[in-house]
Amino acid sequence: MAQEITLSDEQKDIINATKDTIVVSNPGTGKTTTLSFKVIKLLEDKVKPEDILCITFTEKAKKEMFDAIYDRAKENFSD
């Protein structure tokens, strides 16, 4: 069973933004969670995966972002 996540109003604004989005914040503030929800929303809105760009500064952050998107995608898209 997936963990229930409660998003802040600011996170919801980022996820629902219709323009390009840059999220800059301190460690541990929910950037990975927010951006993984944003990527899933873009995919649900029929944006092609190759048109989505997520940039991280470290290999560790890249893996965390990939894992978060992958796990969320498994919950939202069937095979």
N, C-alpha and C positions, 0 to 999 in steps of 0.2 A: 504494500500500500504506500502511495506517494505521500511525502510530508506536505501538509497544508502550509502554504506560504501566504502571508498577509502583506500585500504591497502598500507602500505609503502613497499618498496623493502625488508626490513628486515622481515616484517610480511609474505610476500609472500615466502621468503626463508624458514621460519619456517613451513609454511603450506605445502610446497612442499618437505620438507626434507624426505628422505626415511629411516633415522635411528631414533632411539629413541630420543626424544626431551625434553629438560628441558628449561623452560622459567622462568627467574628470572629478575624482573624489579620493578621499583618504582610504587607506586599506581597511577592509572589514565593513564598509558602508553599504554593500549590496550591489556593487557594479556588475559583477558576474551574473548574479540572479536577474537583475534588471535587463541586462543585454541579452541574456538567453531568452527571456520572455519576449523581448523586442524582435529577435531573430525569428522565433516561432510565429509571432504575429505577422511579420513580413511574409513568411512562407504561406501562412493561411490566406494572406491577401494576394497570393499568386505571384509574388516577387520571385524571380528565378534565383536559385542559390548562388549562381555565379555573379549575380548583381549585388550581393551582400558582402560587405567588408567589415571584419572585426580585427582590430589591431591591438596587440598586447606588447608589453615591453620585455617579458621573460618567457622562457620555455615553460616554466611552471605555470604561469598565468595562461599561456596558450592551452595547455592540457586541461586546466580547470575550466576554461571557457568552452573548449570542445566537449568535455564531459557533461557540462551543464546543458548545452544545447542538445547533445545526443540524448541524454536522459529525458529531457522535456519533449523532444521530438517523438520518442518512443511512446510517450503518454498521449500525444496528440495526433499522430499519423499512423495508420495501419500499414501493414506490409503490402 
